[in-house]
Amino acid sequence: MAEISQPLFNIQRIYMKDASLEIPNAPRIFLAVENPAVEVQMNVAQEALSEGIYEVAITVTITTRSKEEIMFLIEVKQAGIFEIRGVPEEQLDPLVGVVCPNIVFPYLRSNVADLVSRAGFPPIHLAEVNFEAFYQQRKAAVDQQQAAAAAGVLVGADGLPVQ
């Protein structure tokens, strides 16, 4: 009889993988009095490093503008290494795609606020993210592309057929 292994979930390390901050119009941009427009883009990536070891990375890019001038541009990639063993296959992808980003995100949020304030701007506190919905959207997009590929239709990143 095969031995049933207990599920194991262990955080190996949380770390800032990359950070970039640009203030292209300094110092005159510090004289701007308008409330800036803030644009936030986020991406979650995962990679199996070895058997049972996964890296999950969240990259956020924030661009702030006063009128049409860029005040600052920041990109931060926060990652974590997780050991996951003994988890049924159907539960592994949601665990890596939802639970792990939820663990990494508070570190990313803190590092973004810290970098922005150290640059001389009021800190930006990223809103909470529903990683379950984010995961479902990504999964639906991948499923749609796979179905289109099986049907012989080229699909762009936006999910629309390519002519």
C-alpha positions as CSV (number, residue, x, y, z in Angstrom):
1,M,0.0,0.0,0.0
2,A,1.4,3.4,-1.0
3,E,2.1,5.9,1.8
4,I,-0.1,9.0,1.7
5,S,2.1,12.1,2.2
6,Q,0.9,15.0,4.2
7,P,0.5,18.2,2.1
8,L,3.3,20.7,2.7
9,F,3.2,24.4,2.0
10,N,6.3,26.3,3.1
11,I,7.5,29.9,2.3
12,Q,11.2,29.6,1.5
13,R,11.8,33.3,0.9
14,I,10.1,36.6,0.0
15,Y,12.4,39.1,-1.9
16,M,12.4,42.1,-4.1
17,K,13.6,40.8,-7.4
18,D,13.8,44.1,-9.3
19,A,13.0,47.8,-8.7
20,S,13.3,50.8,-11.0
21,L,12.3,54.4,-10.3
22,E,12.5,57.2,-12.9
23,I,11.8,60.9,-12.4
24,P,12.4,62.3,-15.9
25,N,11.3,65.8,-15.3
26,A,12.9,66.5,-11.9
27,P,13.4,68.9,-10.3
28,R,10.7,71.1,-12.0
29,I,8.0,68.4,-11.7
30,F,8.1,68.9,-7.9
31,L,6.6,72.3,-8.5
32,A,3.5,70.9,-10.0
33,V,0.4,71.5,-7.9
34,E,-2.2,69.4,-9.8
35,N,-3.3,66.1,-8.4
36,P,-1.5,63.5,-10.6
37,A,-3.2,60.9,-12.7
38,V,-2.0,57.4,-11.6
39,E,-1.9,54.4,-13.9
40,V,-1.2,51.0,-12.5
41,Q,-0.5,47.8,-14.4
42,M,0.1,44.5,-12.7
43,N,1.2,41.0,-13.8
44,V,1.6,37.7,-11.9
45,A,4.1,35.1,-13.2
46,Q,4.9,31.7,-11.8
47,E,7.7,29.3,-12.5
48,A,8.5,25.8,-11.3
49,L,12.2,25.9,-10.2
50,S,12.5,22.3,-9.3
51,E,10.3,19.4,-8.1
52,G,7.9,21.0,-5.5
53,I,9.6,24.4,-5.5
54,Y,7.9,27.4,-7.2
55,E,8.7,31.0,-7.7
56,V,5.7,33.5,-7.9
57,A,6.5,37.0,-8.9
58,I,4.2,40.1,-9.0
59,T,5.3,43.0,-11.2
60,V,3.7,46.4,-10.8
61,T,4.3,49.4,-13.1
62,I,3.0,52.7,-11.9
63,T,3.1,55.8,-14.1
64,T,2.0,59.2,-12.6
65,R,1.4,62.2,-14.7
66,S,0.7,65.9,-14.0
67,K,-1.1,67.2,-17.1
68,E,0.8,65.4,-19.8
69,E,4.2,65.3,-18.1
70,I,5.4,62.2,-16.3
71,M,6.0,62.9,-12.6
72,F,7.5,59.5,-12.0
73,L,7.6,55.9,-13.3
74,I,8.2,53.0,-10.9
75,E,8.4,49.3,-11.6
76,V,8.8,46.8,-8.8
77,K,9.0,43.0,-9.1
78,Q,8.4,41.2,-5.7
79,A,8.8,37.5,-5.6
80,G,8.5,34.5,-3.3
81,I,9.9,31.0,-3.4
82,F,7.4,28.4,-2.1
83,E,7.8,24.7,-1.4
84,I,4.6,22.8,-2.2
85,R,4.4,19.1,-1.9
86,G,1.7,16.4,-1.5
87,V,-1.0,18.7,-2.9
88,P,-3.5,17.2,-5.5
89,E,-2.7,18.3,-9.0
90,E,-6.1,20.0,-9.4
91,Q,-5.4,22.2,-6.3
92,L,-1.8,23.1,-7.2
93,D,-2.5,25.7,-9.9
94,P,-5.0,27.7,-7.8
95,L,-2.6,27.5,-4.8
96,V,0.3,28.9,-6.8
97,G,-1.9,31.4,-8.7
98,V,-4.0,32.7,-5.8
99,V,-2.6,31.9,-2.4
100,C,1.1,32.6,-3.2
101,P,0.4,36.1,-4.8
102,N,-1.7,37.0,-1.7
103,I,1.3,36.3,0.5
104,V,3.7,38.2,-1.8
105,F,1.5,41.3,-2.3
106,P,1.8,43.0,1.1
107,Y,5.6,43.1,0.7
108,L,5.2,44.6,-2.8
109,R,2.7,47.2,-1.5
110,S,5.1,48.2,1.3
111,N,8.1,48.5,-1.0
112,V,6.2,50.6,-3.6
113,A,5.0,53.0,-0.9
114,D,8.6,53.2,0.6
115,L,10.3,53.8,-2.8
116,V,7.8,56.5,-3.8
117,S,8.1,58.4,-0.5
118,R,11.9,58.1,-0.6
119,A,11.8,59.8,-4.1
120,G,10.1,62.8,-2.5
121,F,6.5,62.1,-3.4
122,P,3.5,61.2,-1.2
123,P,3.4,57.4,-0.9
124,I,1.2,55.4,-3.2
125,H,-0.7,52.7,-1.3
126,L,-1.8,50.0,-3.8
127,A,-5.4,48.9,-3.4
128,E,-6.0,45.3,-2.4
129,V,-6.2,42.9,-5.3
130,N,-8.6,40.0,-5.7
131,F,-6.1,37.4,-6.9
132,E,-8.8,34.8,-7.2
133,A,-10.5,37.0,-9.9
134,F,-7.2,37.8,-11.4
135,Y,-6.3,34.1,-11.6
136,Q,-9.7,33.3,-13.2
137,Q,-9.3,36.0,-15.9
138,R,-5.8,34.7,-16.8
139,K,-7.0,31.1,-16.9
140,A,-10.0,32.0,-19.1
141,A,-7.7,33.9,-21.5
142,V,-5.3,30.9,-21.7
143,D,-8.3,28.5,-22.2
144,Q,-9.6,30.7,-25.0
145,Q,-6.3,30.9,-26.8
146,Q,-5.9,27.1,-26.5
147,A,-9.4,26.5,-27.9
148,A,-8.7,28.9,-30.8
149,A,-5.3,27.3,-31.5
150,A,-7.0,23.9,-31.6
151,A,-9.5,25.3,-34.1
152,G,-6.7,26.8,-36.2
153,V,-7.6,30.4,-35.4
154,L,-4.8,32.8,-34.4
155,V,-5.8,34.8,-31.3
156,G,-4.1,38.0,-30.1
157,A,-3.3,38.9,-26.4
158,D,-6.6,40.7,-26.3
159,G,-8.5,37.4,-27.0
160,L,-9.7,38.6,-30.5
161,P,-9.0,36.7,-33.7
162,V,-6.0,37.9,-35.7
163,Q,-6.7,38.6,-39.3
